[in-house]
């Protein structure tokens, strides 16, 4: 293609350039507007197929004049010739606000330069398939700046949510257990009253890279839970009432301390399904104290629509852990028959509130839905149904973390309880005799670590149904974003 033919396809006014205006073969290219001056020109080169791994660039002309900050501008080209990854390039302003140009999933080269003479780039051909590293780079998932949703809440709506939260504490029906107890007087399934019980408050570096960032995620680990997972990886916290009691006002002060002292990227509420009224009150109080970072709702997905309605406008990132699919499995492993039904409805409601996961230019997630799934031994069929549901009923752009760190914990692998059985011995004239029998270990079907083949099978199933945004470990210095 000659430069003249390409210019016919591109708009002449760079200020009105849209993604739909660019129709280049084998290339997906976006120009982000509203960048600071002075202007910089963007140059596009097309790869020449020379039959080898190394491909030279064929000049095709200037694309368009785009505005970007020259001061501090840097371009990174990553080349992975060993594993067949495609080449891509990003341009970052000095304040790391925006990626100005991104090219991915293509067999072409892209170069950025103030002058044509400085262009000297090459790309590597894909050997098997072209892996795309496009999780946050495409403009639909890229934010210029972000203001937390609770900061945009009006005073009238905030007052309504406070009133609803206090009412729910007096008649607790905010989780699918529907205990209906007065939390000021007694406790329900979760074992928690009107005040929250917190086990740990600290910057946490064990979350997804796009959540923890450089400074960590300001995590608040709540004690208690409305599930009784037999394999719970945090059973010492979730199955007990360890920790210290905090009022919503005291909890809000901890949020602000994590922000001002810990410089965390967000406030990460871990296992908060049973303390939603207190969480809502704490967020509303924290915003008056100066809280300005996003709120992450880190949940088991066993939420009710009523609790999500109360959280609407307060939570920026929903991070549900979709555990199992069938009622039989949830009854045996989670002690909740209706887990899958509640999880599917709650995840759809979460996505309706915040949409797909979006990032700012520094690679930190700010808003959206991130779904986790912990792969467990022998549960590949359950996982296939889960990823199929996400693709067909939520969004194929759902950001998914397929986790492989399962280990036998809590009740898994413990000796079975001895059962006393009465038997009639015919030789003794029909007298009843008490016998004891011990049958191995409990939950033997998941009493092992998950294999790499099982994890790969779940990943393959997710890709087969159209999911493509995964939380993969980084193959270079930086975040896995």
BELRAPE-V427541 format. One record per residue. N is the residue number from 1. SS is DSSP state (~ for helix, > for strand, _ for the rest). NEAR is the number of other ideal C-beta (glycine too) atoms within 12 Angstrom. Layout:
n/ss/near
N/SS/NEAR
N/SS/NEAR
This chain:
n/ss/near
1/_/22
2/_/13
3/~/21
4/~/12
5/~/15
6/~/29
7/~/20
8/~/15
9/~/25
10/_/31
11/_/23
12/_/15
13/_/14
14/~/28
15/~/17
16/~/16
17/_/29
18/_/19
19/~/22
20/~/15
21/~/21
22/_/30
23/_/18
24/_/29
25/_/18
26/_/22
27/_/31
28/>/29
29/>/43
30/>/33
31/>/39
32/_/33
33/_/24
34/_/21
35/_/32
36/_/23
37/_/16
38/_/15
39/>/20
40/>/32
41/>/28
42/>/40
43/>/37
44/>/41
45/>/36
46/>/32
47/>/33
48/_/20
49/_/16
50/_/14
51/_/9
52/_/15
53/_/20
54/>/19
55/>/26
56/_/21
57/>/26
58/>/25
59/>/23
60/>/31
61/>/25
62/>/28
63/>/39
64/>/34
65/>/24
66/>/41
67/>/27
68/_/39
69/_/25
70/_/24
71/_/15
72/_/15
73/_/31
74/>/19
75/>/31
76/>/21
77/>/26
78/>/24
79/>/25
80/>/22
81/_/19
82/_/11
83/_/17
84/_/19
85/>/28
86/>/36
87/>/37
88/>/40
89/>/37
90/>/36
91/>/41
92/>/31
93/_/31
94/_/18
95/_/18
96/_/24
97/_/26
98/_/35
99/>/41
100/>/44
101/>/43
102/>/38
103/>/44
104/>/32
105/_/25
106/_/29
107/_/27
108/_/36
109/>/36
110/>/41
111/>/37
112/>/39
113/_/27
114/_/23
115/_/14
116/~/21
117/~/10
118/~/14
119/_/28
120/_/17
121/_/32
122/_/26
123/>/37
124/>/27
125/_/29
126/_/26
127/_/16
128/_/10
129/_/14
130/_/26
131/>/25
132/_/26
133/_/34
134/_/33
135/_/40
136/_/41
137/_/34
138/_/31
139/~/29
140/~/23
141/~/34
142/>/37
143/>/30
144/_/24
145/_/20
146/_/28
147/_/19
148/_/31
149/~/32
150/~/37
151/~/23
152/~/17
153/_/27
154/_/15
155/~/13
156/~/11
157/~/21
158/~/27
159/~/15
160/~/20
161/~/35
162/~/28
163/~/19
164/~/29
165/~/35
166/~/24
167/~/22
168/~/36
169/~/38
170/~/21
171/_/21
172/_/38
173/_/28
174/_/42
175/_/42
176/_/36
177/_/31
178/_/20
179/_/25
180/_/17
181/_/26
182/_/19
183/_/34
184/_/19
185/_/13
186/_/18
187/_/25
188/_/28
189/_/28
190/_/38
191/_/28
192/_/42
193/_/29
194/_/27
195/_/28
196/>/42
197/>/34
198/>/35
199/>/29
200/>/25
201/>/35
202/>/24
203/>/30
204/>/29
205/_/20
206/_/21
207/_/33
208/_/42
209/~/31
210/~/40
211/~/47
212/~/31
213/_/34
214/_/20
215/_/22
216/_/27
217/>/40
218/>/41
219/>/37
220/>/46
221/>/33
222/>/44
223/_/35
224/_/40
225/_/41
226/_/41
227/_/40
228/_/28
229/_/36
230/_/34
231/_/40
232/_/31
233/_/28
234/_/30
235/~/26
236/~/18
237/~/27
238/~/38
239/_/28
240/_/21
241/_/24
242/_/21
243/_/25
244/>/20
245/>/22
246/>/30
247/_/22
248/~/32
249/~/21
250/~/24
251/~/38
252/~/33
253/~/24
254/~/36
255/~/44
256/~/28
257/~/24
258/~/36
259/~/30
260/~/18
261/_/17
262/_/29
263/_/18
264/_/37
265/_/41
266/>/45
267/>/45
268/>/45
269/>/43
270/>/39
271/_/45
272/_/49
273/~/45
274/~/43
275/~/51
276/~/45
277/~/42
278/~/45
279/~/47
280/~/45
281/~/39
282/~/42
283/~/47
284/~/38
285/~/30
286/~/37
287/~/33
288/~/22
289/_/24
290/_/17
291/_/34
292/_/28
293/_/39
294/>/44
295/>/47
296/>/48
297/>/49
298/>/40
299/>/44
300/_/43
301/_/51
302/_/44
303/_/45
304/_/31
305/~/26
306/~/28
307/~/42
308/~/39
309/~/26
310/~/41
311/~/45
312/_/30
313/_/28
314/_/44
315/_/41
316/_/44
317/>/45
318/>/49
319/>/47
320/>/44
321/>/42
322/_/48
323/_/41
324/_/43
325/_/30
326/_/24
327/~/20
328/~/17
329/~/30
330/~/33
331/~/18
332/~/26
333/~/36
334/_/39
335/_/26
336/_/33
337/_/21
338/_/26
339/~/40
340/~/30
341/~/24
342/~/37
343/~/44
344/~/32
345/~/27
346/~/40
347/~/41
348/~/29
349/~/31
350/~/42
351/~/32
352/~/21
353/~/28
354/~/39
355/_/25
356/>/36
357/_/44
358/>/35
359/>/43
360/>/32
361/_/34
362/_/30
363/_/33
364/_/39
365/>/45
366/>/38
367/>/39
368/>/42
369/>/41
370/>/54
371/>/48
372/>/37
373/>/47
374/>/37
375/_/41
376/_/42
377/_/30
378/_/25
379/_/34
380/~/28
381/~/21
382/~/36
383/~/42
384/~/28
385/~/28
386/~/44
387/~/38
388/~/27
389/~/33
390/~/43
391/~/25
392/~/17
393/~/23
394/~/40
395/_/31
396/_/23
397/_/28
398/_/44
399/>/45
400/>/44
401/>/40
402/>/41
403/>/32
404/_/27
405/_/18
406/_/34
407/_/23
408/_/25
409/_/26
410/_/30
411/_/26
412/_/29
413/_/22
414/_/19
415/>/16
416/_/18
417/_/14
418/_/12
419/>/13
420/>/13
421/>/14
422/>/14
423/>/16
424/>/14
425/>/13
426/~/10
427/~/9
428/~/10
429/_/9
430/_/11
431/>/12
432/>/14
433/>/16
434/>/14
435/>/14
436/>/14
437/>/14
438/_/15
439/_/13
440/_/14
441/>/19
442/_/22
443/_/28
444/~/19
445/~/20
446/~/33
447/_/26
448/_/19
449/_/21
450/_/29
451/_/18
452/~/12
453/~/15
454/~/30
455/~/28
456/~/18
457/~/26
458/~/40
459/~/29
460/~/19
461/~/30
462/~/37
463/~/25
464/~/16
465/_/26
466/_/19
467/_/35
468/_/29
469/>/41
470/>/36
471/_/33
472/_/29
473/_/16
474/_/17
475/_/17
476/_/17
477/_/9
478/_/22
479/_/29
480/_/27
481/_/37
